[in-house]
C-alpha cells in the first residue's frame, strides 16, 4: 500500500493529501507503468507533487525509500513464490527481441532459462572474472556484475558502473530560493537600510499626511494632499550559489533573498554553482537548458549596479584557479578570471558568506575568494550585513 512512502513524504514537508495518494494508488492499479521503475517515478511525482519547487525533496525521499531495490539478491527473487511467472514473462517480452525470444524457446523456454541460472549459482563456488559463461565480473555473461552485456542481469553490484540506466531521482534538481519567505526577514531589512538612495519619482499619488493635516486645519474641511512616491534607486545585481554544500544554508539565504526583494525595486539575480564561470541561470530546474552568458550580463548591467555574491566559497581550489577545474563542465577560463571580470565591471562589490566567520581560515578556497575580493567578505549575520552595506555604500 506504500503507506510508509506517503508518511515519509509528509515528514519531509511534501504536502501530499490523502486524496492525491489514493489517486496514485488507483493509477497503479491500471498497470500503466508496465514494470518500468522510471514510469513509476514519474507517475508518483505527477500524482503527489503539486509544486516544482518540491521536486528536490521528493527525489530525496524517493531515492532513500526505494534504494533497497538495488540490494535485492537474485536468489531472493527465485525464492519468492508470490511473483507470478506471467509478470516476468511480460518483462522478457518487453526487453527481448523476437529472435532472442525464439532462442529462449529453443533452449526449453523461460523455465529452462531460470533453471540454468539457478544451476550456475549453485555450481559456482568462487569469484569469476571475465568470460561469457560463469556468473562473475567484468565479463560478457548475461549474469553477473561490472560487465558489459547490454541485456545482462546484474547480481551483487551496488551501482550501475556503465551508467546505462540513469536514475532520474538521483539527478538532483536544485531548488530556487523562495522570495516570499517572511520568517526572520525583518531584521535583515533593517540591516539593509544603510543601502538606500531615495528619489521622488512618478506622479503625485502618495498621501502626504502632514500637508493634509495642516491644510485641513487651516481650511476647516478635509483637504487631501499628495506627493511623489519616493523610491530606493539603488541597483543590485545578486549572484547566488546554489546546491551542494549550500543546501545547509537554504533558510538563511532565503531570508536574505526575501529581504532584498522587499528592500530593492531594482534587483536582478542569477544562480551559479560553487564559482562564477561563463554561464549562469535564473531557474534551477531548467539550468541546463536556459543559461545566460556571463559576458552578456557584464555588458548589459552598467557600472552603477552594486554586485553581491552569496556563497560559502567552499570548493576545491582547482575550481577557482584553473581552466577545466569546474566540477560540472569543462570551463575554458578559470573561475578567478570571471570573478576578476565581475570586479572590474562593478567596482562596488561584496561577497556574503553564510559559513560562520570563525571557520573561514580553515578552508583554502574561502581564503582565495576573500583575497580576490580584497577582503570584502562578510558573514551572513545581521552585523555582517550592516558591515557589508556600509562597504557597498562607500564604494
N, C-alpha and C positions, 0 to 999 in steps of 0.2 A: 504493500500500500504506500510505501515511500513516505510514511508519516515522519520518520526521523529527518529526512531530507527537508520536508516542509518546516519542521521545527528549527532546524539549523539555519535555514534562510531567514526565519524570523529573528533568531538570535543575532544574526549579522545585520540586522536592521534593514532587511529587504522586505518591504511591506506587502507580503503576499496574503491575499484574503482567502478564506476557506472556499468561497465560490470559485475563485481562479484555480485553486488546487483541484477541486472536483472536476472542473472543465478539462484540466490537464490529464487527469486520470481517465476521463471519458475519451479523450483523444487517443490515449494509449490503447484503449480497448478496441479502437478501429483498425489496429495493425498498420497504421500509417508509416511507422518508422522502419518496418521491414528489417529488423535485426541490425540496424545501422546506428552505431553509437553517435555519429555526428548528427544524424537526423533527430535522435533522441535529445541531444544537447539543444539544438535549435528549437525543437518543439517545446522543451521545458522553458527555455529563455523567453520565447514568444508568449507562452501562456502565463508565466509567473512574474515577469519583469515589465513594469509599466514605464519606467524612465531610463533612458540610455545611460544616465549618469550612474546607475546602479549595476551596469553590466560587469564592472570590475569586481564588485562584491559577489555577484552571482558566480563569476568564474572561479573565484577563490573557494566558495562553498562547494561548487560542482567538482572541482579538482580534488578537494580534500575528502569529500563524501564518496566519490567513485574511484578513488585511487586504488582501492583494493582489487578492482577489476584486473589491473596489471599483475597482481600477485597470485591469481588463480592458477593452480598447477593443473597440468593436463590429466593427471590421474584423478583429480577431483571431478573433472568433467566426466570421465568414464564411469566413475563410481556413483555418479548422481543419477539415480533411477527416475527422477522426476523430469528429466529433459526429454521431451518427445523426439523420436528419431525424425519425424516429419519436419521439425524445426531445422535440424541440422541439414536435412536433405535440401530444404529450401535455400539455405545459405550456400550449399555446394552448387546448386543450380544457378545462383546469382553470380558467383565468383569464378566458376569454371566454364570454359568454352565447351561447345558441343563435342569437339574432338577429345577434350580431356574427360568429359563425362563418359564418352564411349570407351575410353581406355579404362576408366574405373569399372565400368560394367564388364569389360573383357577380363578384368582381374578378379571378378567374382562379385562386383557391386560394392556399395558403401560399407556393408557389414565386413566384407573381406579387408577393405582398406583399414578400418578401425582395428580389426584383429591383428593385422600386420604391425600397426603402430604399437599395440599392446605387447605383442611378442618382442618387438625390438626393445621396448622399455624394460621388459623382463630379462632378456638375454644379455643386454649390455650392462656390464657391472662397473665400468670405469669411464673416465672422461675421454671423449674422442675429438680430435682436432682435424678439420678438413675432410675431404671426401664427399661422396654422394650417396652413401647408403646409411651409415650409422647416424644415430641422433647425437649431434655434437655441436661444435662451434666452428665458425669461420669456414664452413663448407657450403655445398650446394644441395645437400639433402633437403627434402621438403619438411623435415622435422629437425628442430634444434634452435640454436641461438647464435647471434652475431654473424650469421651467414648472409648469402646474397641470392637466395632463391626467392624470386619476387612473389611467389604464391605460397611460401612456406608457413608452417605452424610454429610460432615462437614458444619455446619451452625454457623456463628458468632464466629469463633475461629481464632485467629491471627497467629497461627503456629501449626505445627504438633507435638502434645505432645508425641506420642509414636514413632516418627521418622520412621514410616513405609515407607514413601516416601522421600528419600534423594534427595534434590535438588542439583545436581552436580555443578551448577553455584555458590552456596553459599559455596562450599568446596574449600577454597582459595588455589590456586597453586602459591607458591612463585616464584618470578622471579629471575633467575640467574643474577648476576651483569655482566654488559657489559664491557669486557676488551678492546673493540675497541674504547671506549669513548675518544675523544681527547680534548673536550672543558675544559678549565681551568686546564689541567693536567701539563702544562709546569712548573708552579710554584711549584707543588708538586715534579716533577722530580728534580728540582734544590734543593729542601729541602732534598731529599733523597741522595744527592751527598755525604753526610758525611758517608753514609753506603756503602763503597766501599773497595774492596781489589783486586787490579789489579794483573793479572798474564798473562804472554805471553804463549799462548798455540797454538798447531796445527802447520801447515806448514807455510812457508813464502809466504803468499798470500795477505797481506795488503800492499798497496803502502806506501813506506817510502819517503815522499815528500822532506824532507830536504836532504837525501843522493842522491836522484835522481837529484836534482838541483845542488848539489856540484859536483857529478861525471860528469854530462853533461857539466858543465862549464869547468872542467879540461880537458875533452877528446874532446870537440868540437862537440860532437854528442849526441843524446838522449840516455841516459843510465839508463834504468828503474831499480830501486832498491826496493826490497820488504822486509817485516819483518813479524814476527809472530804477529797474531792478539792478542790484549790484551782483556781479559775478566774479568768481575767482578765476582770473585769466591765466594762471599758471598752467603750462602744458607738460604733461607727464607721459613718458614712454616707459612701460613696465615690461621687463623680461623675467619670466617665472620659470624656475627649474622645476621639473615635474617627473615623478616616477623614481623607482629605485629607493635610495636612502631617504629621499624627500617624503616618502609615504609616512614617515614618523612625525612629520610636521604639518600634515594637511590642515588640521584645525587652526593652527597658528597662522598659516599663510592665508587661509580662507578669511580669517578675521581681518588681516591686513588688507586683503583684496577688497573685501566689502567696504571697509572704512575708506579706502582710496577711491572707490567708485562713488561714494557719497560725498567725498570732500572735493573731488576734482571733476569738473564737467568735461575738460579737455584731457581725457585719459585714453591712451591706446595701449594694448597689451599683446604680448606674444609669449608662447611657450618654447622652452628648449630643454634638452636633457644633458645634465652634467656641465657642459661648457657651450659657449656660443660658437656656432660653425656657420657654414654658408647658407643654411636654411633654418627657418623657424616655422611655427604653426599657431593657429588660433583655436583649433578644435582637436582635442586629443584622440577622439575616436577615428577621425579621418586624417591623422597626422601624416600618413604616408602618401595620401592622395592629394591633399590640399596644403602644399608648402608655400611659404613666402620667402623670396630671396632676401637674404640679409643685406646684400649690396643695394637692392632696390629700396629697402627700408631706410638705409642710411641716406640715400638720395632723396627720399620722399619727405622725411621728417627733419625740419630745419634745426639750426643750431640753438633756437630758442627753447627747445624741449629739454627737460631735465630727465636724465636717463637713470633708471633704478633697476638693478639686478637683484633678484631674490633667490637664494640658493644656499645649500650647505657647503658648497665648494669642496665636497668630499669625493675624490675620484683618483684614478691613477695619474701621476704627474705626466705620463706619456700623452694623456688625453688633452693636456693643455699645451705641452711644449713641442710636440712632433706632428708633422703631417702623417696621416694614416693612423693616428693614435686613438681616434674615436672608437667607442666600443660597439657602435651600431652600423657604421658605414665607413667607407674609405675616404676620409677628408683630404683634399688636396692641399689645404693650408691649415696650419695649426690653430688651435683654439686661442692661443696667445695673440696671433696675428689679428683674428677677428675682434678680440677684446680691445686691442690697441686701436683698431679702426673705429670702434664704437666710442672710445675715449676721445679720439681726435675730433669726431663729428659733434659729440655732446660733451663740452668741457665741464658742464655741471652734471656729475655722475656720482653714483653711490652703489655699494654692494651691501645688502642686508642679509645677514646670516642667522638662520633660526637655531643653529647649534649654540649652546651656551659658550660664552666667550672664553671661559677658563679652559676649554678643551681645544681651542684653535691651534695652539702651538704644537700639539701632538700630531697634527695632520699636515704632511708636506704640501699637499695640493692647496690647502687653505692658506698657508704661508705664501705660496706662489701667487695666488689670486690677490691676496692682500697687498703684496708687493706691486703687482701690475696696477692696482687701483690706488697706489701711493698712500696706503693705509686708510683709504676712505671706505672702511668696512665697519659696520655697526651691528650689534646683536638685535634680534627681533624681540625687544622688550620695550616698554613704554619709555624708559630713559634712553634706550638705544635709538628709538625713532625720533625722540626730541633732539638728540645729538645729530642724527642724520639730516633732519630737516634744516637745522642750522647750517650744516656743511653745504647743503644744496642752495640755501638762500644767500650764502656768502660767495658762491661761485657762479 
